[in-house]
């Protein structure tokens, strides 16, 4: 133990004795310093105050002779360093030339054994140029790849947008062709279906579809905060809440069948049958049809290859069913409106008993007096007008009504519905003639 301590003390004393005290020509003194690096134009020393560099001009003559430094070599080195630093600018200006070879050393010139070789600024600068060129190439390659990815994404987006536009254009063309055939008097063709049809029921649409409905989805959001009290002791707290939102969800996939009475969906998991009289709204979307059903808050959405044709078929079937429910059956022509008994004699229809006086008073109290509508209001009700409208709106509504109540469209549904359609179309024509006489723009 004593020997090791004594050795450590001897090493420290020897290092202290070998340390130098350097005083520069400007009068600065560095005590107990050590030379750590010798450069072509100076030295680097380390002392208790830190690390400093003493250039050749400030070094005392003894140090210059000790490290074999002279003014000519220092000037040559600094000139070469200056040329190397100015070479990139000359290269950009097109004035760069190869440096001339260094002059050979004179014979008899002493060469120090401990002198380190001078730096080659030209070689180091060339290596820096190569590294900068490599980095610029890598940057250009990265930029090219980034632009390629962006261009690919943009091209895919444009292609999908063009494809959607072409598909919608084809859907509109098929719908226009279907409606033009109905306007020419062709009936809606019937389809084969696996659904069991009722009496006097015909299928007008049968195609694969998917059923979508909105479902409540709950998302949980939370936040957490804490701090350290001591080593291994933390105090923290968290707070969270859940948010519920309605999102479209795929219910099932199957086959959709539309008849003159019902709408039947036969899927892999469930089957739904909906009477057409319960449908209150039909809306055609880009790739599906949304239905609003009576006494049902959520809408039913069915995907379709051509949603415009499906919406037209459902709308025409609902209109025909409504007309048949409001219509009065035609009387038999052979009996003059009376039924015949088994013997062949005509029997008048049974009459209802006359209401009593109390029933008459109750009807008067319960039912308000009938409102007398003006001719303009009645004709507007026939065309489905409301609020302030222009003649262009009247004309558009007239065409839409005539398209819905055209007699040839319901010809396949029976003669009674055709007669009701003809009567309704007469009312529509009379209403349009009334508004045309009053509000149609006149010529010069």
C-alpha positions as CSV (number, residue, x, y, z in Angstrom):
1,X,0.0,0.0,0.0
2,X,2.8,2.4,0.9
3,X,4.8,1.6,-2.3
4,X,1.8,2.3,-4.6
5,X,1.1,5.6,-2.8
6,X,4.8,6.6,-3.1
7,X,4.8,5.7,-6.8
8,X,1.7,7.9,-7.5
9,X,3.4,10.8,-5.7
10,X,6.6,10.4,-7.7
11,X,4.6,10.4,-11.0
12,X,2.7,13.6,-10.1
13,X,6.0,15.4,-9.1
14,X,7.7,14.3,-12.3
15,X,4.8,15.6,-14.4
16,X,4.8,18.8,-12.5
17,X,8.5,19.3,-13.1
18,X,8.3,18.5,-16.8
19,X,5.5,21.1,-17.4
20,X,6.6,24.3,-19.2
21,X,6.0,28.0,-18.6
22,X,5.6,29.7,-22.0
23,X,5.7,33.4,-22.4
24,X,4.7,34.7,-25.9
25,X,6.3,37.7,-27.6
26,X,3.2,39.8,-26.7
27,X,3.8,39.1,-23.0
28,X,1.1,36.5,-22.3
29,X,2.3,33.8,-19.9
30,X,1.0,30.2,-19.8
31,X,2.2,28.4,-16.6
32,X,2.5,24.6,-16.3
33,X,1.4,24.0,-19.8
34,X,2.0,21.1,-22.1
35,X,2.3,21.0,-25.9
36,X,-0.4,18.7,-27.3
37,X,-0.2,19.3,-31.0
38,X,2.3,20.8,-33.5
39,X,0.9,22.4,-36.6
40,X,2.7,23.8,-39.7
41,X,2.1,27.4,-38.5
42,X,1.9,27.1,-34.7
43,X,1.4,24.9,-31.7
44,X,-1.5,23.9,-29.4
45,X,-1.0,23.8,-25.6
46,X,-3.0,22.6,-22.7
47,X,-2.8,24.3,-19.3
48,X,-4.9,24.7,-16.1
49,X,-6.7,27.6,-17.8
50,X,-7.7,25.5,-20.8
51,X,-6.6,24.8,-24.3
52,X,-5.0,27.5,-26.4
53,X,-3.2,27.9,-29.8
54,X,0.0,29.9,-30.2
55,X,0.7,31.0,-33.8
56,X,4.2,31.1,-35.3
57,X,4.5,34.9,-35.0
58,X,3.9,34.8,-31.2
59,X,6.1,31.8,-30.4
60,X,9.5,32.6,-28.7
61,X,12.6,31.8,-30.8
62,X,13.5,28.8,-28.6
63,X,10.2,27.1,-29.4
64,X,10.6,27.9,-33.1
65,X,14.0,26.3,-33.1
66,X,12.8,23.3,-31.0
67,X,10.0,22.4,-33.4
68,X,11.9,23.4,-36.6
69,X,9.5,26.1,-37.7
70,X,10.7,28.9,-40.1
71,X,8.9,31.8,-41.7
72,X,9.3,30.5,-45.3
73,X,7.6,27.2,-44.6
74,X,4.8,28.9,-42.7
75,X,4.2,31.4,-45.5
76,X,4.2,28.6,-48.1
77,X,1.7,26.5,-46.1
78,X,-0.7,29.5,-45.6
79,X,-0.6,30.3,-49.3
80,X,-1.5,26.7,-50.2
81,X,-4.3,26.8,-47.6
82,X,-5.6,30.0,-49.0
83,X,-5.5,28.7,-52.6
84,X,-7.4,25.5,-51.5
85,X,-10.1,27.6,-49.8
86,X,-10.5,29.8,-52.9
87,X,-10.6,26.8,-55.3
88,X,-14.4,26.2,-55.2
89,X,-15.1,29.8,-56.1
90,X,-12.7,29.6,-59.0
91,X,-14.2,26.3,-60.1
92,X,-17.7,27.9,-60.2
93,X,-16.2,30.8,-62.2
94,X,-14.4,28.5,-64.6
95,X,-11.0,29.9,-63.7
96,X,-9.7,26.9,-61.7
97,X,-6.3,25.5,-62.7
98,X,-4.3,22.6,-61.4
99,X,-1.9,23.7,-58.6
100,X,1.7,23.7,-59.5
101,X,4.0,21.1,-57.9
102,X,5.7,22.1,-54.7
103,X,9.4,23.1,-55.0
104,X,11.9,20.4,-54.1
105,X,13.8,20.7,-50.9
106,X,17.3,22.1,-51.0
107,X,20.1,19.6,-50.4
108,X,21.5,19.8,-46.9
109,X,18.2,21.1,-45.4
110,X,17.7,19.4,-42.0
111,X,14.5,17.5,-41.6
112,X,13.2,17.0,-38.1
113,X,12.4,13.5,-37.0
114,X,9.5,14.6,-34.8
115,X,8.0,17.0,-37.3
116,X,4.6,16.0,-38.5
117,X,3.7,16.1,-42.2
118,X,2.0,19.2,-43.3
119,X,-1.7,19.0,-44.2
120,X,-2.7,18.7,-47.9
121,X,-5.5,21.1,-48.2
122,X,-6.1,20.3,-51.9
123,X,-6.5,16.6,-51.2
124,X,-8.9,17.2,-48.3
125,X,-10.9,19.7,-50.3
126,X,-11.3,17.2,-53.1
127,X,-12.6,14.7,-50.7
128,X,-15.0,17.3,-49.3
129,X,-16.2,18.0,-52.9
130,X,-16.7,14.3,-53.5
131,X,-18.7,14.0,-50.3
132,X,-20.8,17.0,-51.2
133,X,-21.4,15.6,-54.7
134,X,-22.5,12.3,-53.2
135,X,-24.9,14.1,-50.8
136,X,-26.4,16.1,-53.6
137,X,-26.9,13.0,-55.6
138,X,-28.7,11.3,-52.7
139,X,-30.8,14.4,-52.2
140,X,-31.7,14.5,-55.9
141,X,-32.6,10.8,-55.8
142,X,-34.8,11.3,-52.7
143,X,-36.6,14.2,-54.3
144,X,-37.1,12.2,-57.5
145,X,-38.6,9.3,-55.5
146,X,-40.9,11.7,-53.5
147,X,-42.1,13.4,-56.7
148,X,-42.7,10.0,-58.3
149,X,-44.8,8.9,-55.3
150,X,-46.8,12.1,-55.4
151,X,-47.4,11.8,-59.1
152,X,-48.5,8.2,-58.7
153,X,-51.0,9.1,-56.0
154,X,-52.4,12.0,-58.1
155,X,-52.7,9.8,-61.2
156,X,-54.6,7.1,-59.2
157,X,-56.9,9.8,-57.8
158,X,-57.6,11.3,-61.2
159,X,-58.2,7.8,-62.7
160,X,-60.7,6.9,-60.0
161,X,-62.5,10.2,-60.4
162,X,-62.7,9.7,-64.2
163,X,-63.9,6.2,-63.7
164,X,-66.7,7.4,-61.3
165,X,-67.7,10.1,-63.8
166,X,-67.9,7.6,-66.6
167,X,-69.9,5.2,-64.5
168,X,-72.4,7.9,-63.5
169,X,-72.7,9.0,-67.1
170,X,-73.5,5.4,-68.1
171,X,-76.1,5.2,-65.3
172,X,-77.8,8.4,-66.5
173,X,-77.9,7.1,-70.1
174,X,-79.5,3.8,-69.0
175,X,-82.0,5.7,-66.9
176,X,-82.9,8.1,-69.8
177,X,-83.4,5.1,-72.1
178,X,-85.7,3.4,-69.6
179,X,-87.8,6.5,-69.1
180,X,-88.1,7.1,-72.8
181,X,-89.4,3.6,-73.3
182,X,-92.0,4.3,-70.6
183,X,-93.0,7.6,-72.3
184,X,-93.5,5.7,-75.6
185,X,-96.1,3.5,-74.0
186,X,-94.1,0.4,-73.1
187,X,-95.0,-1.3,-69.9
188,X,-92.5,-2.2,-67.2
189,X,-91.2,-5.7,-68.0
190,X,-91.7,-8.4,-65.4
191,X,-88.9,-10.3,-63.8
192,X,-88.4,-13.9,-62.6
193,X,-87.9,-14.2,-58.8
194,X,-87.7,-16.8,-56.2
195,X,-90.0,-14.9,-53.9
196,X,-93.5,-16.4,-53.5
197,X,-95.8,-13.8,-55.1
198,X,-99.4,-13.1,-54.0
199,X,-102.5,-13.1,-56.2
200,X,-102.3,-10.5,-58.9
201,X,-98.7,-9.6,-57.9
202,X,-95.9,-9.1,-60.4
203,X,-92.2,-8.6,-59.9
204,X,-90.6,-5.6,-61.8
205,X,-87.1,-5.7,-60.3
206,X,-84.9,-8.5,-59.0
207,X,-81.1,-8.0,-58.5
208,X,-78.4,-8.6,-55.9
209,X,-78.0,-5.9,-53.3
210,X,-76.6,-5.0,-49.8
211,X,-78.6,-3.5,-47.0
212,X,-77.1,-0.6,-44.9
213,X,-78.5,1.0,-41.8
214,X,-77.2,3.4,-39.2
215,X,-76.0,1.9,-35.9
216,X,-74.9,3.7,-32.7
217,X,-71.1,3.4,-32.2
218,X,-69.6,4.5,-28.9
219,X,-66.0,5.9,-28.8
220,X,-64.1,6.5,-25.5
221,X,-61.9,9.5,-25.1
222,X,-59.7,10.0,-22.0
223,X,-56.9,12.2,-20.7
224,X,-54.2,11.4,-18.1
225,X,-51.9,13.7,-16.0
226,X,-49.4,12.9,-13.2
227,X,-46.2,14.1,-11.5
228,X,-43.5,12.5,-9.4
229,X,-43.5,13.2,-5.6
230,X,-40.5,11.2,-4.6
231,X,-38.4,8.3,-5.9
232,X,-40.9,5.6,-6.7
233,X,-43.9,7.7,-5.6
234,X,-46.2,9.2,-8.3
235,X,-49.5,11.0,-8.1
236,X,-51.7,10.9,-11.2
237,X,-55.2,11.2,-12.3
238,X,-57.3,10.5,-15.4
239,X,-60.6,11.7,-16.8
240,X,-62.6,10.2,-19.7
241,X,-65.9,10.3,-21.4
242,X,-67.7,8.3,-24.1
243,X,-69.1,9.8,-27.3
244,X,-71.9,8.0,-29.3
245,X,-72.3,8.6,-33.0
246,X,-74.4,7.1,-35.8
247,X,-72.4,5.3,-38.5
248,X,-73.5,3.4,-41.6
249,X,-73.1,-0.4,-41.1
250,X,-73.5,-3.3,-43.5
251,X,-76.4,-5.3,-42.2
252,X,-76.7,-8.1,-44.8
253,X,-76.2,-9.0,-48.5
254,X,-78.9,-10.7,-50.6
255,X,-81.5,-10.2,-53.3
256,X,-83.9,-7.3,-53.6
257,X,-87.3,-7.8,-55.3
258,X,-89.8,-5.0,-56.1
259,X,-93.3,-5.9,-57.0
260,X,-96.5,-3.9,-57.5
261,X,-97.3,-4.4,-53.9
262,X,-94.2,-5.2,-51.8
263,X,-90.5,-4.7,-51.5
264,X,-88.8,-7.9,-50.4
265,X,-85.2,-8.3,-49.3
266,X,-83.9,-11.9,-48.9
267,X,-80.5,-11.9,-47.3
268,X,-78.2,-14.6,-45.9
269,X,-79.0,-13.6,-42.3
270,X,-82.4,-12.0,-42.4
271,X,-85.4,-11.4,-44.6
272,X,-87.5,-8.2,-44.7
273,X,-90.8,-7.7,-46.5
274,X,-92.1,-4.1,-46.8
275,X,-95.5,-3.0,-48.2
276,X,-95.2,-0.2,-50.7
277,X,-97.9,1.9,-49.0
278,X,-95.5,2.3,-46.0
279,X,-92.8,4.0,-48.1
280,X,-92.9,7.8,-47.6
281,X,-89.7,8.9,-49.4
282,X,-87.4,7.6,-52.1
283,X,-84.0,9.1,-52.8
284,X,-81.5,7.9,-55.4
285,X,-77.8,8.3,-54.4
286,X,-74.6,7.6,-56.4
287,X,-74.7,3.9,-56.0
288,X,-77.7,3.1,-53.8
289,X,-81.3,4.0,-53.0
290,X,-82.4,5.4,-49.6
291,X,-86.0,4.6,-48.4
292,X,-87.9,6.4,-45.7
293,X,-90.5,4.1,-44.1
294,X,-93.5,5.1,-42.1
295,X,-93.2,4.8,-38.3
296,X,-89.5,4.1,-38.7
297,X,-86.8,6.7,-37.7
298,X,-83.8,5.1,-39.5
299,X,-83.6,5.0,-43.3
300,X,-83.0,1.8,-45.2
301,X,-80.3,2.0,-48.0
302,X,-80.0,-0.6,-50.7
303,X,-77.1,-0.7,-53.1
304,X,-78.0,-1.0,-56.8
305,X,-76.2,-1.1,-60.1
306,X,-78.5,1.6,-61.5
307,X,-80.1,3.5,-58.6
308,X,-82.1,5.8,-60.9
309,X,-84.0,2.9,-62.5
310,X,-84.6,1.3,-59.1
311,X,-86.0,4.6,-57.7
312,X,-88.2,5.1,-60.7
313,X,-89.7,1.6,-60.5
314,X,-90.4,2.1,-56.7
315,X,-91.9,5.5,-57.3
316,X,-94.1,4.3,-60.2
317,X,-95.3,1.3,-58.2
318,X,-96.2,3.4,-55.2
319,X,-98.1,5.9,-57.4
320,X,-100.0,3.1,-59.0
321,X,-100.9,1.5,-55.7
322,X,-102.0,4.9,-54.3
323,X,-104.3,5.5,-57.4
324,X,-105.8,2.0,-57.0
325,X,-106.5,2.6,-53.3
326,X,-108.3,5.9,-54.0
327,X,-110.2,4.8,-57.1
328,X,-113.8,3.5,-57.2
329,X,-114.4,0.2,-59.1
330,X,-116.3,0.6,-62.3
331,X,-119.9,-0.7,-62.3
332,X,-120.9,-3.7,-64.4
333,X,-122.4,-2.5,-67.7
334,X,-124.8,-5.4,-68.1
335,X,-126.6,-4.7,-64.9
336,X,-126.6,-1.0,-65.0
337,X,-124.7,-0.8,-61.7
338,X,-127.0,-3.3,-59.8
339,X,-126.2,-6.8,-58.7
340,X,-128.2,-9.8,-59.8
341,X,-129.6,-12.5,-57.6
342,X,-129.8,-16.2,-58.4
343,X,-133.0,-15.9,-60.4
344,X,-131.5,-13.2,-62.7
345,X,-133.5,-10.2,-61.2
346,X,-131.6,-7.1,-60.5
347,X,-131.4,-6.1,-56.9
348,X,-130.5,-2.6,-55.8
349,X,-127.6,-2.2,-53.5
350,X,-128.4,-2.0,-49.8
351,X,-128.9,1.5,-48.4
352,X,-127.5,2.7,-45.1
353,X,-130.0,3.7,-42.5
354,X,-130.4,7.5,-42.1
355,X,-128.3,9.0,-39.3
356,X,-130.1,10.0,-36.1
357,X,-130.5,13.6,-34.9
358,X,-127.9,13.1,-32.2
359,X,-125.4,11.7,-34.7
360,X,-126.0,14.7,-37.0
361,X,-125.2,17.1,-34.1
362,X,-122.1,15.2,-33.2
363,X,-120.9,15.3,-36.8
364,X,-121.5,19.0,-37.0
365,X,-119.5,19.6,-33.8
366,X,-116.6,17.3,-34.7
367,X,-116.1,18.1,-38.3
368,X,-115.1,21.7,-39.2
369,X,-117.0,23.5,-42.0
370,X,-115.6,22.7,-45.4
371,X,-113.1,25.2,-46.8
372,X,-113.9,26.6,-50.2
373,X,-110.6,26.6,-52.2
374,X,-110.0,29.0,-55.1
375,X,-109.5,27.7,-58.6
376,X,-105.8,28.7,-58.5
377,X,-105.2,26.8,-55.2
378,X,-107.0,23.7,-56.5
379,X,-105.0,23.6,-59.7
380,X,-101.8,24.2,-57.7
381,X,-102.6,21.3,-55.5
382,X,-103.0,19.1,-58.6
383,X,-99.6,20.1,-59.8
384,X,-98.0,19.8,-56.4
385,X,-97.0,23.5,-56.1
386,X,-96.4,25.3,-52.9
387,X,-95.1,28.8,-52.1
388,X,-93.9,31.3,-54.6
389,X,-93.0,29.7,-57.9
390,X,-92.1,30.8,-61.4
391,X,-93.5,29.6,-64.7
392,X,-90.4,27.5,-65.2
393,X,-91.2,25.7,-61.9
394,X,-94.8,25.2,-63.1
395,X,-93.6,23.7,-66.4
396,X,-91.1,21.4,-64.7
397,X,-93.7,20.2,-62.2
398,X,-96.1,19.6,-65.0
399,X,-93.7,17.4,-66.9
400,X,-92.9,15.4,-63.8
401,X,-96.6,14.8,-63.0
402,X,-97.3,13.8,-66.5
403,X,-94.4,11.3,-66.4
404,X,-95.7,9.8,-63.2
405,X,-99.4,9.6,-64.2
406,X,-98.9,8.6,-67.9
407,X,-101.6,6.1,-68.7
408,X,-99.3,3.9,-70.8
409,X,-97.0,3.3,-67.8
410,X,-99.7,1.6,-65.8
411,X,-101.3,-0.3,-68.7
412,X,-99.8,-3.5,-67.5
413,X,-101.4,-3.1,-64.1
414,X,-105.0,-3.3,-65.3
415,X,-107.7,-1.3,-67.1
416,X,-108.9,0.3,-63.9
417,X,-105.6,1.9,-63.1
418,X,-105.3,3.0,-66.7
419,X,-108.7,4.8,-66.4
420,X,-107.6,6.5,-63.2
421,X,-104.4,7.6,-64.8
422,X,-106.2,9.1,-67.7
423,X,-108.5,11.0,-65.4
424,X,-105.6,12.3,-63.4
425,X,-103.7,13.3,-66.5
426,X,-106.8,15.3,-67.7
427,X,-106.7,17.2,-64.4
428,X,-103.0,17.9,-64.8
429,X,-103.5,19.2,-68.3
430,X,-106.3,21.4,-67.2
431,X,-104.2,22.9,-64.4
432,X,-101.3,23.5,-66.7
433,X,-103.6,25.2,-69.2
434,X,-105.0,27.4,-66.5
435,X,-101.5,28.6,-65.4
436,X,-100.3,28.9,-68.9
437,X,-103.1,31.4,-69.8
438,X,-102.3,33.5,-66.8
439,X,-98.5,33.3,-66.3
440,X,-96.9,32.1,-69.5
441,X,-94.5,34.6,-71.0
442,X,-95.9,36.2,-74.2
443,X,-94.0,36.9,-77.4
444,X,-93.3,40.4,-79.0
